[in-house]
Amino acid sequence: MMSRTGLGREGAGAGRKRLYATAPAVLAVMGLAWPVAAHADAGDAVQERPGGALEWKQCAQVAEGWDQGDKVTECAMLEVPVDYAKPNGRKTRIAVSRIKASDPSKRLGVLLINPGGPGSEGLGEPRDVRASELRGLGEQFDLIGFDIRGTGYSDKPGCPELSPDSLVMPTPPPGVTDKEKQKLRTGAYGKALATCSMKDQDFSKSLTTPNSTKDMDWIRQALGEKKISYFGKSWGTALGASYRSQFDGHVDRMVLDSVLTSWNAVDSRETQTQADEKNYQRFTAWMAERADRLHLGATADDVSKKLLALRADLEAKSRGQVTAEEFNLYLQSRSDEWASAAQAMSDIAVGKTPASPSGSSAGLAQGNTADPGFGKPMGDGDYDYVARSFNCNGSLGGRDFDAAWDEGLKDQQRYPVAAYGMASVQAQCTGYPFPGKHEKLTKGKSPLQLFAHASETNTPLPWAQQMKQSVGGKMSIIKDDIHVSMQQLKVPAKDVVDFFSGRTGPFERTYEGKTVPELK
């Protein structure tokens, strides 16, 4: 079945998942009585980084599993404080990558890139940018990737407790309510999250956007640059906004695509749910326009009634491997999936077995083992631990299961597709043992360009509008629902290259998005 697209691992070859709307089985709160402690966010001032330049080596020589055909990407490790309030205390290492400007005579500086997550691995971003419509940036900038603390090849404590092999969900006893079942399962997940977080309390509390912002500034210093340019996608937009708020004087130019809200996304989940439901309405209108081929109805209302009735039938009895939950994933498809999803639902409606969309993601290239002095790739469970820690350390909510459940019941009435199966219940900080704290963002003076997507559900348009109010800059709109698609679109990408190159300032424009595939 088609996977639900969402915020998650936006890097090349990585699966996607929404970190602000996780699986229903783990969306709840568990009231564990852990001692609370302050986060290691270290105030406004950051001491100058001690030490010399980074020691670069080819990534293919030092990074386990790196593509052995890559002869241009260099890697290095940078030590940063776990707690910036104690700069001479315990350190952790950040993995950094670089592809030098291909035309040194045109070099303008460095461009740091973050793919999102929080926790998507960033070392491969320089190669991804050079393979995209933004490839022209590689002539003028050293492209810099990095794995934020706790992720990728950077140091991490490890969290096998959250790996699929270790995480065992309890079987609810007979006769319990749906609410009790979900609370039991999310309690088990929360217990595993708490166990993992408490193994290294200082490190867990250090997994915050403000600390990653300070890590970025130590990368800047290690590169010997007075200013950096920055390209952030998805959660990377929050990281960029944070850096500009703290270190505006060190920003040359900044571009943010698929922009998060300035108010933590865990606490802003209804905007996503609303966007999901609106996208479903767009989808039903698209299917109605193709009634002669799909036979699902001649109007959007007719299509919706037929599909929701079919989902109800599947609740009573699945058809082969097609369950009501899986069918609802088709209903939530984004526009580049509409053709295949609509055909699948049309087949299901007449009793046929749908052809599941096939997909493959390339694994790591075979090659070297690792330089003992370089980091290891992430293990199963590490990604969820990092994502939950960042989200919960920056959120005031997500901890009250009963309140989230009650709100989810209301959402089911308002958003019959987006909130189906209590998918909107947002108590994802279950069991997380430390309190959250919002970061206050401020306006800056450095040139800032934002890109929002008119119908996107992962980072909805209202989030970008709210971020713009908080930090300033100018915003352009791409007319699609595709997360972080700007770098794959020729026209806006060309304008971004011109912006980073200093040929233009920030702009407010509207662009056509990706073409919606047609039925075959």
C-alpha positions in Angstrom: 0.0 0.0 0.0 1.0 3.6 -0.5 2.8 5.1 2.4 1.6 8.3 4.1 3.9 11.2 3.2 5.0 13.5 5.9 7.7 15.3 7.7 10.6 13.1 8.2 13.7 11.9 6.4 13.8 14.2 3.5 17.3 13.2 2.3 17.9 11.2 -0.8 16.9 7.5 -0.7 15.3 7.9 2.7 11.7 7.0 3.6 9.4 9.8 4.7 7.3 10.0 7.8 5.6 12.8 9.6 7.2 13.4 13.0 4.5 15.7 14.1 1.8 13.2 13.4 3.0 9.8 14.3 1.3 6.4 14.2 -1.9 6.1 16.3 -0.5 3.3 18.3 2.0 5.6 20.0 0.1 8.9 20.2 -0.8 9.2 23.8 0.7 10.3 27.1 2.0 8.4 30.0 2.4 9.9 33.4 5.8 8.8 34.5 7.1 10.3 37.7 10.6 11.3 36.5 12.5 14.2 38.1 12.4 17.3 35.9 15.5 19.3 35.1 16.3 22.4 33.0 17.3 22.1 29.4 20.9 22.7 28.4 20.1 25.8 26.3 22.9 28.0 27.5 21.4 31.5 27.2 22.2 34.0 24.4 26.0 34.3 24.6 28.2 31.7 23.0 31.9 31.7 23.7 34.3 31.7 20.7 35.2 28.2 19.6 38.7 27.1 20.6 40.9 25.0 18.4 42.0 25.1 14.8 40.7 24.2 11.4 38.8 21.1 10.6 40.7 18.1 9.4 39.2 17.0 6.1 39.3 13.5 4.6 37.4 12.0 1.8 34.1 10.7 3.1 34.5 7.5 1.1 37.7 6.8 3.2 36.2 7.4 6.6 32.4 7.1 6.6 31.1 3.5 6.8 29.0 2.6 3.8 29.8 5.8 1.9 29.6 5.6 -1.9 33.1 4.6 -3.0 32.6 6.4 -6.3 32.3 9.8 -4.6 35.7 11.5 -4.9 34.6 15.1 -4.1 32.8 15.0 -0.8 35.0 15.5 2.2 34.2 14.8 5.9 35.4 16.0 9.2 34.4 15.8 12.9 33.8 18.9 15.1 33.7 18.8 18.8 31.1 21.0 20.4 29.9 21.4 24.1 27.0 19.2 25.2 25.9 22.1 27.3 26.9 25.6 26.1 26.6 26.9 29.6 29.6 24.8 30.3 31.8 25.3 27.2 34.8 23.6 28.8 32.8 20.6 30.0 31.7 17.5 28.2 31.9 17.5 24.4 30.1 15.7 21.6 31.1 15.4 18.0 29.2 16.8 15.0 29.9 15.2 11.5 30.4 17.8 8.8 30.7 17.4 5.0 32.0 19.7 2.3 32.1 19.9 -1.5 34.3 22.8 -2.5 33.1 25.4 -5.0 33.9 24.0 -8.5 34.9 27.5 -9.8 37.2 29.0 -7.1 37.5 32.2 -9.1 33.7 32.8 -8.5 33.6 31.6 -4.9 31.3 33.7 -2.7 31.6 31.7 0.6 30.0 28.7 2.2 26.4 27.5 2.1 25.2 25.3 5.0 22.3 23.0 4.2 19.9 21.1 6.5 17.3 18.6 5.1 14.8 18.7 8.0 13.6 16.0 10.4 14.5 16.8 13.0 17.2 14.3 12.5 17.3 13.7 8.8 20.9 12.9 7.9 22.6 15.9 6.3 26.1 14.8 5.2 24.7 13.9 1.7 23.1 17.3 1.2 25.9 18.8 -0.8 25.7 16.0 -3.4 21.9 16.3 -3.4 22.0 20.0 -4.1 24.6 19.5 -6.9 22.2 16.9 -8.5 19.2 19.3 -8.3 18.0 22.4 -10.1 20.2 24.3 -7.6 23.3 22.8 -9.0 24.6 26.3 -10.0 25.2 27.0 -6.4 28.0 24.5 -6.4 30.1 26.7 -8.7 30.1 29.6 -6.2 29.8 28.1 -2.8 31.5 25.5 -0.7 28.4 23.3 0.0 28.4 22.2 3.7 26.3 19.4 5.1 26.1 18.3 8.7 24.4 15.7 10.9 22.8 17.5 13.8 23.8 16.3 17.3 22.6 12.8 18.0 22.0 11.8 14.3 23.8 10.3 11.3 27.5 10.0 11.8 27.5 12.4 14.7 28.0 11.1 18.2 24.8 9.5 19.7 24.0 7.5 22.8 22.0 4.9 20.8 18.4 3.9 21.5 17.8 0.2 20.7 14.8 0.3 23.0 12.8 2.1 20.2 13.9 -0.3 17.4 11.1 -2.4 15.9 12.9 -5.5 17.1 12.9 -4.4 20.7 9.7 -2.5 21.0 6.9 -4.9 22.0 3.4 -3.5 22.1 1.2 -5.2 24.7 -1.9 -7.1 23.6 -5.0 -5.4 25.2 -7.2 -7.7 27.3 -10.6 -8.5 26.0 -13.4 -6.0 26.5 -11.4 -2.8 26.8 -12.4 0.3 25.0 -10.6 1.8 22.0 -9.3 4.6 24.3 -7.9 2.1 26.8 -6.3 0.1 24.0 -4.5 3.1 22.7 -3.5 4.3 26.1 -2.0 1.0 26.9 0.0 0.9 23.7 1.2 4.4 23.9 2.2 3.8 27.5 4.4 1.0 26.4 6.0 3.3 23.8 6.4 6.0 26.3 8.1 3.7 28.8 10.7 2.8 26.1 11.2 6.4 25.2 11.7 7.3 28.9 14.2 4.5 29.4 16.2 5.6 26.4 16.1 9.3 27.4 17.2 8.7 31.0 20.3 6.7 30.0 22.0 10.0 29.2 19.9 12.8 30.7 22.4 15.6 29.8 22.5 14.6 26.2 18.8 14.1 25.9 18.1 17.5 27.3 20.7 19.0 24.9 18.7 17.9 21.9 17.1 21.3 21.2 16.9 23.6 18.2 18.8 26.4 20.1 21.7 24.1 20.8 21.8 22.9 17.2 21.9 26.6 16.2 24.9 27.1 18.4 26.5 24.0 16.8 26.0 25.7 13.4 27.8 28.7 14.6 30.8 26.6 15.8 30.8 25.0 12.3 31.0 28.6 10.9 33.9 29.4 13.1 35.7 26.2 12.3 35.3 27.0 8.6 37.0 30.3 9.2 34.0 32.3 7.8 32.6 35.6 9.1 29.3 34.9 7.5 27.4 31.9 6.2 24.6 31.4 3.7 22.0 28.8 4.7 19.4 26.6 2.9 16.9 24.9 5.2 14.1 22.5 4.4 11.1 21.4 6.5 12.4 21.3 10.2 15.6 22.9 8.8 13.5 26.1 8.4 13.1 26.2 12.2 16.8 25.7 12.6 17.5 28.5 10.1 15.0 30.9 11.8 16.7 30.1 15.1 20.1 30.8 13.8 19.1 34.1 12.3 17.4 35.1 15.6 20.6 34.4 17.5 23.3 35.2 15.0 21.8 37.5 12.4 25.1 39.3 12.0 26.7 36.1 10.8 24.1 35.5 8.1 24.8 36.5 4.5 21.6 35.1 2.9 19.1 32.5 3.8 16.4 30.5 2.0 13.8 28.4 3.8 11.5 25.9 1.9 8.4 24.2 3.4 8.4 26.4 6.4 7.5 25.3 9.9 5.4 27.4 12.3 7.2 29.7 14.7 5.1 28.1 17.4 6.3 24.5 17.9 4.6 22.1 15.4 3.7 19.6 18.1 1.4 22.3 19.6 0.0 23.4 16.2 -1.2 20.1 14.9 -4.8 21.1 13.9 -3.5 23.3 11.1 -2.0 20.1 9.6 -5.3 18.2 10.0 -7.2 21.0 8.3 -4.8 21.0 5.4 -5.1 17.2 5.1 -8.9 17.5 4.8 -8.7 20.3 2.2 -6.3 18.2 0.2 -8.8 15.4 0.2 -11.5 17.7 -1.1 -9.1 18.7 -3.9 -8.6 15.1 -4.7 -12.3 14.2 -4.9 -12.8 17.2 -7.3 -10.0 15.9 -9.4 -11.5 12.4 -9.5 -15.0 13.8 -10.4 -13.4 15.5 -13.4 -12.4 12.0 -14.6 -15.7 10.3 -13.8 -15.9 8.6 -17.3 -12.7 6.7 -16.5 -12.9 6.1 -12.7 -16.7 5.7 -12.3 -16.6 7.0 -8.7 -19.0 9.9 -9.2 -19.6 13.0 -11.3 -19.3 15.5 -8.5 -16.8 15.9 -5.6 -19.7 15.2 -3.2 -20.7 12.0 -5.0 -17.1 10.8 -5.1 -16.7 11.5 -1.4 -19.9 9.7 -0.4 -19.0 6.6 -2.4 -15.4 6.4 -1.1 -16.4 6.9 2.5 -19.1 4.3 2.1 -16.5 1.9 0.7 -14.3 2.6 3.7 -17.2 1.8 6.0 -17.7 -1.5 4.2 -14.0 -2.3 4.6 -14.3 -1.6 8.4 -16.8 -4.4 8.5 -14.8 -6.7 6.3 -11.5 -6.2 4.6 -11.0 -7.2 0.9 -7.9 -9.4 0.7 -5.1 -7.3 2.1 -7.0 -4.0 1.8 -8.2 -2.7 5.2 -10.1 0.4 6.0 -7.0 2.0 7.4 -5.0 1.2 4.3 -7.8 2.5 2.1 -7.8 5.8 4.1 -4.1 6.2 3.1 -5.2 6.3 -0.5 -7.7 9.1 0.4 -4.9 11.1 1.9 -2.6 10.9 -1.2 -0.8 14.0 -2.4 -1.2 15.2 -6.0 1.8 13.3 -7.4 0.1 10.1 -6.2 -3.4 10.9 -7.2 -3.4 8.9 -10.5 -2.2 5.7 -9.0 -4.3 6.1 -5.8 -7.5 6.9 -7.8 -7.1 3.9 -10.0 -6.5 1.7 -7.0 -9.7 2.9 -5.4 -11.6 2.5 -8.6 -10.4 -1.1 -8.8 -11.3 -1.8 -5.2 -14.8 -0.4 -5.8 -15.5 -3.1 -8.4 -13.9 -5.9 -6.5 -10.5 -5.9 -8.1 -7.2 -6.2 -6.3 -5.4 -2.9 -6.7 -1.8 -2.8 -8.0 0.2 -1.5 -5.1 2.6 1.3 -6.1 6.1 -0.1 -6.1 8.9 1.8 -4.6 12.5 1.2 -3.8 15.1 3.1 -1.9 18.8 2.5 -2.5 20.7 1.2 0.5 24.1 2.4 1.5 26.7 1.6 -1.0 29.0 -1.2 -0.2 32.6 -0.2 0.5 34.8 0.7 3.4 34.2 -0.2 7.0 34.8 3.0 9.0 37.7 5.0 10.1 37.8 4.3 13.9 37.9 8.0 14.5 34.8 8.8 12.5 31.2 8.2 13.6 28.9 5.3 12.9 25.6 5.4 10.9 22.4 5.6 12.9 20.9 2.4 14.3 17.3 1.3 14.5 15.5 3.4 17.2 18.0 6.3 17.1 15.9 8.3 14.7 12.7 8.2 16.7 14.6 9.0 19.9 16.2 12.1 18.4 13.0 13.3 16.7 10.9 12.9 19.9 13.6 14.6 22.0 13.8 17.6 19.8 10.1 17.9 19.4 9.3 17.4 23.1 12.1 19.6 24.4 10.6 22.4 22.3 7.0 21.8 23.0 4.7 22.6 26.0 2.1 20.1 24.9 1.8 16.5 23.7 1.7 15.1 27.2 -1.9 14.9 28.2 -3.5 11.7 26.7 -7.0 12.3 27.9 -7.1 15.9 26.6 -5.7 14.7 23.2 -8.2 11.9 23.0 -11.1 14.2 23.6 -9.9 16.6 21.0 -9.4 13.7 18.6 -13.0 12.7 19.0 -14.0 16.2 18.0 -11.6 16.1 15.0 -13.2 12.9 13.7 -16.5 14.9 13.2 -14.8 17.9 11.6 -12.2 16.0 9.5 -13.6 12.5 8.6 -10.5 11.6 6.5 -7.6 13.5 8.1 -8.6 12.4 11.6 -9.7 8.9 10.7 -8.8 6.3 13.3 -7.9 9.1 15.8 -4.9 9.9 13.7 -5.0 13.5 14.9 -4.5 12.6 18.6 -1.3 14.5 19.3 0.2 13.3 22.6 3.5 12.2 21.1 5.5 13.3 24.1 4.3 10.3 26.0 6.7 9.3 28.7 9.3 12.0 27.8 10.8 12.8 31.2 11.8 16.5 30.7 9.7 19.6 30.4 9.5 21.5 27.2 10.3 25.2 26.4 9.4 27.3 23.5 12.1 29.3 21.7 11.3 33.0 21.0 12.2 34.0 17.5 13.0 37.5 16.4 13.2 39.5 13.2 16.6 40.1 11.6 18.1 42.3 9.0 19.9 39.7 6.8 18.2 38.8 3.5 15.6 36.1 4.0 13.6 34.3 1.4 10.8 31.9 2.4 8.9 29.4 0.1 5.5 28.0 1.0 3.4 25.5 -0.9 -0.2 26.4 -1.5 -1.8 23.0 -0.7 0.9 21.3 1.4 -0.1 19.2 4.4 3.2 18.6 6.1 4.1 22.2 6.6 0.8 24.0 5.7 0.7 27.5 4.2 -0.5 29.1 7.5 2.6 27.9 9.2 4.8 29.8 6.7 2.6 32.9 7.1 3.0 32.7 10.9 6.8 32.3 10.6 7.0 35.3 8.3 5.2 37.4 10.9 7.7 36.3 13.5 11.0 36.6 11.7 10.3 38.8 8.6 11.7 38.2 5.2 9.7 37.8 2.0 7.6 34.8 0.9 6.9 33.2 -2.5 4.2 30.6 -3.1 4.6 27.4 -5.1 1.2 26.1 -6.3 1.6 22.4 -5.3 1.2 20.2 -2.3 4.7 18.6 -2.6 7.0 18.9 0.4 10.3 20.7 -0.2 9.9 20.6 -4.0 11.5 24.0 -4.8 14.9 22.6 -5.6 13.4 20.3 -8.2 11.6 23.1 -10.1 13.6 25.0 -12.7 12.0 28.5 -12.4 12.1 29.0 -8.6 15.4 27.2 -8.3 17.0 29.6 -10.8 15.7 32.6 -8.8 17.2 31.1 -5.7 20.6 30.7 -7.3 20.3 34.4 -8.3 19.3 35.4 -4.8 22.2 33.5 -3.1 24.6 35.0 -5.7 23.6 38.5 -4.8 22.0 39.3 -8.1 18.6 39.8 -6.6 17.1 40.5 -3.1 14.2 38.6 -1.5 11.1 38.5 -3.6 7.4 37.7 -3.5 6.4 35.6 -6.5 4.0 32.8 -7.4 5.2 29.6 -9.2 3.7 26.7 -10.9 4.4 23.5 -9.0 5.0 19.9 -10.1 2.6 18.7 -12.8 0.0 16.3 -11.5 0.4 12.9 -13.3 -2.6 11.8 -15.4 -4.4 8.4 -15.4 -2.8 5.8 -17.6 
